[in-house]
Amino acid sequence: MIAAPATHTDLAGRLAVVTGAANGIGRASAIHLARNGADLVLIDLQQDALAQVANEIAALGRRCSTRVVDCMDRSQITDAWDELVRDCGDVDILVNNVGQSARERASEFWCSEPETWDFILQLNLMSMMTFSRLAVPGMRERGRGKIVSIASEAAYMGSIGVADYAAAKAGIIGLTRSLARELAPFHVNVNAVCPGPIRTAAADRLPIWEQYLKETPMAFAGDPQDIANVVVFFASDQSRYITGQSLIVNGGRWWS
């Protein structure tokens, strides 16, 4: 018989890898995982910001190491993964967070540039596929694990000016569903979180940010912590019977 689920969030003794951990949702998720007992490996390209997050986690009494990685480069991802497993041990939780929209380069699709599509798909979708491919064999063999990927409400809403980003995030949702079916017999849970307007430094640079807020029934932007709370839930035993799901966190802008 499978043990009853935990009645509280306890990630003690578990190792979590968070990509794009230097800022925003990644930073908030990493710190909240640590608050709930997890040890961390943080991955990002921004070395100084990454070090600051690591210091905050160390102050919570958790083990934490960092890897400076360009997540556009599959070979760098693979090398970093091999190193972190060798140095830190088996990965119990993978949070695929790294990604961004085209930001200042965002445009309607008819005048968008293929180079921008390549960047968006590589950073948001292909990196998630690469990290997941590296994590899955060990989780499958051990019969446990959690993969939590950050998608976006854009995959559902089809917002104007972010067609490439919406396509990439829809790909994350599709892969989440397929992986969930493949890995369910091995008790590996695979879920996605789909943020709406979340107040980060990057969000403030979006040309349609104010319009997003006008379309939000709750009339305010979320905070990275709102997403981190869901990440920790999906990473914990409290979500043991949930897999293949994509939870939209967007103040009521869209229901699925």
N, C-alpha and C positions, 0 to 999 in steps of 0.2 A: 504494500500500500504506500502511496506517495504521501509524505508528511503534510500536515495541515499548513496553510500559508501563515507567514508571520503576521502578527497583529500590529507591528510597528516597522518602521524602516530601519533595517540594520544591515549595513554593507561591510561590516568589519571582516577583515581577512580577504577582501576581494580587490582585485587590481582592475582599475578602469583606465582606458586610453581615451583621451578627448582630443579630437583634431580641431584646429582653429581655436585653440584655447586661450589665446593672448588677450582677447577682448570680447565684449558683448555677451552673446548667449553662451559661447564656449567657456569664457571665463566664469560666468555665473554658474554654469552647470558643473564645472570642475570643482569650484569651491563648495557647492552644495553637496556634491558627492562626498567630498572630504568631511564635511560636517556630519554626514551620516555614516562615517566610518571607513570609507573606501580609501585605498592608496591610489596614487595617480601617476600616469605618464602623460605629460602635456606635449602636444605637437603643434608647431606654428612656425612661420617664417620670421616673426618679429621677436628677436632674441631678448631685448631689454624688457619688453612688456611681458614676455613669457616668464622671465626670471622674477618679476614682481608677483605674478600669480603664484608661482612656486613658493615664494617666501610666505605669502598669505596662507597657503596650505600647510607648509611646515609649521607655522605658528599654531595651527589647529592640532598638531601632534601626529599628522599623517605623513607617511613616506611619499615623496614626490620627486620625480626626475623630469627633465625636459629633453626634447629633441628638436633641433632647428631643422626644418624640412620644407622644401619647396614642393607643395602638394600637386603642382603641375607636372612633376617629374616622377614617373612610376619607379624608376630605379632608386631614387632617393627614398621613396616610401618603403620599398622592399628592404633596402639596407637598414633603415631606421627600425623597421619592425623586427628584423632578425636580431638586431642589437638589443632592443628593449626586452625581447623575450629571453635572450641569453642573460641579461643583467638583472631583470626584474621578475621573471617567472611567467607563468601562464596568465593570459588575459581573460578575465571573467566578463568584463563589460566593455563594449566599444561604442563610443558616441561619435557618430559621423556628423560633425558640425561644420567643417570647413566649407566655405562657399561665399558667394556674393552675387549680386545682380550686376548689370553693366554700369550702374551708377551714372556718371556723367556721360557715358556713351550710349545710354538707353535711348531708343527711338522706336517709332512705329516700324513694323517689320518690313514694309516696302522699301525703306531706305536704310535698313540695318546692314552691317558689314559681316561677311562670312568669318572674318578674323575674330570678331566679337563673339559669334556663335561658338567658334572653336574654344575660345577662352572660357566661356560660361559652361559649356558641356564638360570640358576637361576638369575644371575646378570643382564644380558642383556634383556632377554625376560620376565621371570616370574615377575620381579620387575615392568616392564612396564605394564604388565597385572594387577598387584595388584593395582598400583597407579591409573590406568585408571578406574578400577572397583570402586574404592572409589570416583573418581571425577565425573563419569557419572551420577549417580542418581540426584545430585544437579543441574548439568548443564541441564539435561533433564527436570527437574521440572521447572526451571527458563526460559527455552526456549532460552538459549544462552550459549556459551562457546567455548573455543579453546583448542584442544589437539595437541601438536606438539611433535613428537618423533624422536629421533636421531637414524637412521638406519645406513647403510653403503653401499658404492659401492660394497663391498664384496658380498652382496646379489645378485648382477647382474653378477659380473666378475668371481666369483668362484676362487679366488686366491689360489695358492698352499700354504698349511701350515696353513690355517685358516678355515678349513671346519666347525668346531664347531661354530665359530664366524659368518661365512656366514649363517649357518643354523639359528642361533638366530636372526640375523638381517633380514633375509628373513621372519621370523615369525613376526617381528615387522611390516614389510610392509603388510603382509597378514592381521594382526589384524587391522592395520590402515584402510585398504579398507573395511573390514567388519563393523567396528565401524562407518565409514563414512556413509555407507548405512543405518545403524540402526538409526543414530542420525541426519541425514539430515532433517527429518521432524520437528525436534526440534531446528533447526538453530544452531546446534553445529558442528563446523568444525573440522575435524580430518585429519592431514597431517603428512608427514614424511620428514626429510632431510637426504640425504645420502652423507656424506662426503667422499672424497677421501683422498689423502695425505695432512694432516693438521699438521702443525708444532707445536707439543706439547712436553712436557717432556717425556710423555709415548711413543710417536711415535719414538723418537730417540733410544729407546731400541728395536725396532722391527728389527729382523735379515735381513729382506728384504726391509728395508726402502730405501736404495740407488737405488735398482732395481725399486721400485715404481716411484721414481723421473725420472729415465731414460725413463719410459713408459708414462710420462705425457707430452702431446703435448705443453702445455704452459711452460714447463721446469722449474717450480718452485713449491714449496709447498705452500699450502694455509695457512692462519692464522685463529685462532679461530674466529676472528671478521668476516671473510667471512661467517662462519656458523651462527654467531649471527645475521647478517643482515637478513638472510632468516628466522630465528626463529621469529624475530620481525615482519617481513612481514606476516608470517602465523598467528601470534598472534593478528594482528591488523584487523580493519574493511576493510582494503584494499584488504584482501583475502576473503571477505565474500562469494564469488561465487566459491571458490575453496575448494574442499574436496575430500578425498580419494587419494590424489596425493603424489608421492614420488619424490622429486626434488634432482637430483644428482649434487653435487657441487665438481668437481674433476679435473678442468683444462683440460677437454676434453679427459680424459682416456676412457670414455664410454658414449655412447648415448643410450637412450631408447625411 
